[in-house]
Amino acid sequence: MSAAEHQDATVADPGLRRIWLCADDYGISPSVDRAIRDLIMRGRLNATSVMVVAPSLRRSEAISLGILNSGRKRVAIGLHVTLTAPFAPLSQGFQPLRDGAFLPLEEMLRRAFLRRFSRRRLGVEIATQLKAFVTIFGRPPDFIDGHQHVHLLPQVRDAVLTVASHAASQAWVRQCGRIAPLRHRLADRKGHALDIMSGTFRRRARKLGIRTNPAFAGTYAFADAADYAKLFPRFLHHLPPDSVVMCHPGFVDDELKRLDPLTQLREREYEFFMGDEFPRLLTEHGITLHATEK
């Protein structure tokens, strides 16, 4: 059975839980984009979030992605709000910068928790990225999330939710709280930190009437020795319908190497999603991918 046939067959079964399998970082490089589009065409992904600040994101890349929804909805396309180095802001006057680019993640974290950012400038930059998405794709995003989860940070979360409520009211916004046994959540430091920040994020989104996904999975240590095929089944445990599983499949090219340290692991993820084990795991866990919009 082909991937597309597998997806169509499983979607028809009302007993399966339907989730979003979302490839982050569309736009970061042509080779990553090509890998993501390939997986979407094969029914192995059903969501991707776009970095509008990425130098490689051209109109042709957007058209190539958007055309995959011609005839029927194959993929939800979201805005990947990006506020960390080595990327540069789209808005004029954004501060602080380092060598013309956003701050590195560690400095971004420190300043956000100390409330050192200008709320106005954050809001302008996020609104500018949203406007760029609409210009490129001709419509608002289906959802909004953040590169390196910056949308969950103090100050940033309020700016993201405010912009979303005003300019993308139909979009849902990704929260990163997990539903898993406590021992598993505590064993993953990064995931546990996201759990804590997501509690506040969900409450503030709810007050604004913004939808969020009920659960999240996909975090792991991006170490060279990581075995993604062994990690992935853990992501599927206890997931309710409409949950999000984050992933980063791609092919490596010079542009990716220039912009991001996550390289070879992207190819391992791609190989896993292309393999026969992936659709079997979905079926074994009673999970399928959405075929239509949320």
C-alpha positions as a printed Julia matrix, in Angstrom:
294×3 Matrix{Float64}:
   0.0    0.0    0.0
   1.36   3.44  -0.9
   1.75   6.2    1.7
  -1.16   8.15   0.22
  -3.33   5.03   0.16
  -2.34   4.32   3.76
  -3.36   7.81   4.83
  -6.68   7.7    2.97
  -7.47   4.28   4.41
  -6.68   5.24   8.0
  -8.5    8.57   7.85
 -11.66   6.67   6.92
 -11.51   4.77  10.25
 -13.36   6.86  12.88
 -11.72   4.87  15.67
  -8.3    6.36  15.06
  -6.96   9.43  16.87
  -5.97  12.12  14.39
  -2.88  14.21  15.1
  -0.71  16.85  13.42
   2.77  15.71  12.45
   4.47  19.06  11.9
   7.82  19.61  10.18
   9.36  22.8   11.51
  11.68  25.15   9.62
  10.23  25.19   6.11
  12.19  27.88   4.27
  15.49  27.43   6.09
  17.13  25.89   3.01
  16.11  24.53  -0.41
  17.06  20.98   0.51
  15.04  21.0    3.72
  12.08  22.38   1.78
  12.39  19.66  -0.85
  12.43  16.91   1.78
   9.38  18.33   3.56
   7.39  18.61   0.34
   8.32  15.06  -0.59
   7.01  13.72   2.72
   3.79  15.72   2.38
   3.21  14.31  -1.1
   3.7   10.8    0.24
   1.21  11.35   3.08
   3.91  11.18   5.74
   3.44  14.73   7.08
   0.33  16.88   7.37
   1.68  20.18   8.75
   4.71  22.42   8.34
   5.64  25.81   9.77
   7.38  28.43   7.65
  10.31  30.69   8.56
   9.51  33.86   6.63
  12.78  35.48   7.81
  14.91  32.77   6.17
  17.01  34.12   3.26
  16.19  31.06   1.13
  12.43  31.45   1.32
  11.46  32.62  -2.14
   8.06  32.99  -3.74
   8.78  29.82  -5.72
   9.27  27.83  -2.5
   5.93  29.1   -1.18
   4.16  28.26  -4.44
   5.68  24.77  -4.44
   4.34  24.22  -0.94
   0.94  25.81  -1.43
   0.23  23.88  -4.62
   0.27  20.65  -2.61
  -3.18  21.65  -1.33
  -4.6   21.9   -4.84
  -7.59  19.62  -5.21
  -7.63  18.52  -1.58
  -6.14  19.69   1.7
  -2.92  17.77   2.31
  -1.07  20.05   4.72
  -1.68  22.75   7.31
   0.77  25.61   6.73
   1.78  27.72   9.72
   3.97  30.67  10.65
   7.19  29.75  12.46
   7.85  32.94  14.44
  11.64  33.38  14.49
  13.41  35.69  16.95
  16.87  34.17  17.42
  20.24  34.3   15.67
  21.51  33.91  13.03
  18.33  35.29  11.49
  17.64  39.0   11.12
  14.4   40.9   11.82
  12.02  42.01   9.1
  10.87  45.15  10.93
  12.77  48.42  11.13
  14.24  49.41  14.49
  14.02  46.04  16.25
  16.32  45.92  19.27
  18.47  44.47  20.66
  20.54  43.03  17.83
  23.99  41.52  17.57
  25.85  42.01  14.29
  22.56  42.88  12.62
  20.82  39.69  13.72
  18.59  38.59  16.58
  20.3   37.56  19.82
  21.41  33.95  20.34
  18.87  31.75  22.11
  20.63  31.82  25.5
  20.63  35.62  25.58
  17.06  35.69  24.29
  15.99  33.48  27.19
  17.76  35.63  29.78
  16.31  38.91  28.53
  12.8   37.49  28.18
  12.69  36.19  31.75
  14.06  39.5   33.01
  11.39  41.33  30.95
  14.02  43.39  29.13
  12.37  43.46  25.71
  10.2   46.23  24.32
   6.68  44.85  24.03
   5.96  47.24  21.2
   8.98  46.14  19.15
   8.22  42.48  19.73
   4.67  43.04  18.57
   5.77  44.94  15.48
   8.26  42.24  14.48
   5.79  39.4   14.96
   3.1   41.32  13.06
   5.62  41.98  10.28
   6.43  38.28  10.02
   2.72  37.48   9.89
   2.2   40.08   7.18
   5.1   38.59   5.19
   3.45  35.16   5.44
   0.17  36.56   4.11
   2.0   38.31   1.28
   3.86  35.15   0.28
   0.99  32.67   0.58
  -1.97  34.95  -0.12
  -3.77  34.0    3.09
  -3.26  33.88   6.89
  -1.52  30.86   8.43
  -3.45  27.84   9.62
  -1.5   27.94  12.88
   1.35  29.78  14.6
   4.32  28.39  16.52
   7.86  29.51  17.31
  11.38  28.6   16.25
  13.18  27.16  19.29
   9.83  27.6   21.11
  10.39  31.34  21.59
   6.63  31.95  21.4
   6.3   30.51  24.93
   8.71  32.98  26.54
   7.59  35.82  28.83
   6.79  38.99  26.87
   7.02  37.1   23.58
   3.97  34.96  24.37
   1.81  38.01  24.98
   2.98  39.62  21.74
   2.32  36.43  19.75
  -1.14  35.94  21.22
  -2.1   39.58  20.74
  -1.03  39.57  17.1
  -2.75  36.25  16.51
  -6.04  37.46  18.03
  -6.03  40.6   15.89
  -4.63  39.41  12.56
  -5.06  35.62  12.45
  -8.15  34.94  14.5
  -8.89  31.62  12.78
  -5.42  30.21  13.43
  -4.62  27.91  16.3
  -1.41  28.43  18.26
   0.93  25.66  19.34
   1.37  25.03  23.02
   4.01  22.52  24.1
   2.55  20.88  27.19
   2.78  17.1   27.15
   0.5   14.33  28.35
   2.81  11.58  29.54
   3.74   9.74  32.75
   5.47  12.05  35.25
   8.7   10.03  35.17
   8.97  10.52  31.41
   8.3   14.24  31.65
  10.86  14.77  34.4
  13.5   12.79  32.48
  13.34  15.27  29.6
  14.6   18.61  30.95
  13.8   20.56  27.83
  10.34  19.06  27.59
   9.69  19.73  31.28
  10.61  23.4   30.87
   8.21  23.62  27.92
   5.49  22.0   30.05
   5.86  24.72  32.67
   5.85  27.62  30.21
   2.93  26.15  28.3
   0.64  26.3   31.33
   0.71  30.09  31.37
   0.56  30.2   27.57
  -2.62  28.08  27.47
  -4.36  30.18  30.11
  -3.62  33.43  28.28
  -4.65  31.97  24.94
  -7.93  30.78  26.46
  -8.73  34.28  27.75
  -8.29  35.64  24.23
 -10.4   32.89  22.69
  -7.44  31.42  20.79
  -7.41  27.68  20.13
  -4.42  25.55  21.1
  -3.53  21.92  20.55
  -4.39  19.66  23.53
  -0.95  18.02  23.75
   2.53  18.11  22.26
   5.41  15.71  21.67
   8.64  15.42  19.71
  11.36  16.87  21.93
  14.62  14.99  22.31
  18.31  15.72  22.79
  19.72  16.56  19.36
  22.8   14.41  19.92
  24.64  12.58  17.15
  23.9    9.25  18.83
  20.12   9.83  18.92
  18.14   6.9   17.5
  15.02   8.53  16.12
  13.39   5.25  15.17
  13.48   4.23  18.85
  12.43   7.64  20.13
   9.42   8.18  17.9
   7.09   5.52  19.38
   7.38   7.29  22.76
   5.98  10.45  21.23
   2.73   8.67  20.36
   1.82   7.48  23.86
  -1.26   9.04  25.45
  -1.81  11.58  22.67
  -5.41  12.84  22.39
  -6.86  13.88  19.02
  -5.49  17.11  17.51
  -2.17  16.8   19.32
   1.01  18.04  17.65
   4.17  15.99  17.15
   7.07  18.21  16.13
   9.76  16.95  13.75
  12.66  18.29  11.66
  13.15  16.17   8.53
  15.35  17.45   5.73
  18.3   17.04   3.43
  21.59  18.78   4.21
  22.95  21.54   1.98
  25.41  24.41   2.46
  22.68  26.87   3.41
  21.45  24.62   6.22
  25.02  24.19   7.5
  25.43  27.96   7.51
  22.28  28.61   9.51
  21.65  25.7   11.84
  23.63  23.03  13.74
  20.84  20.46  13.26
  21.95  18.76  10.06
  22.49  14.99   9.82
  19.71  14.28  12.3
  17.31  15.84   9.81
  18.26  13.21   7.26
  17.73  10.45   9.82
  14.25  11.76  10.55
  13.49  11.89   6.83
  14.64   8.29   6.37
  12.47   7.17   9.27
   9.34   8.85   7.92
  10.01   7.35   4.49
  10.32   3.84   5.89
   7.68   1.15   6.28
   7.9    1.16  10.08
   6.41   4.64  10.4
   2.88   3.92   9.07
   2.85   0.64  11.01
   3.6    2.53  14.23
   0.75   4.95  13.6
  -1.69   2.1   13.12
  -0.4    0.18  16.15
  -0.94   3.25  18.33
  -4.38   3.95  16.9
  -3.24   7.19  15.25
  -3.69   8.72  11.83
  -2.87  12.07  10.23
  -5.47  14.73   9.51
  -6.64  14.88   5.94
  -8.52  18.16   6.33
  -8.28  21.41   8.25
  -8.81  21.55  11.99
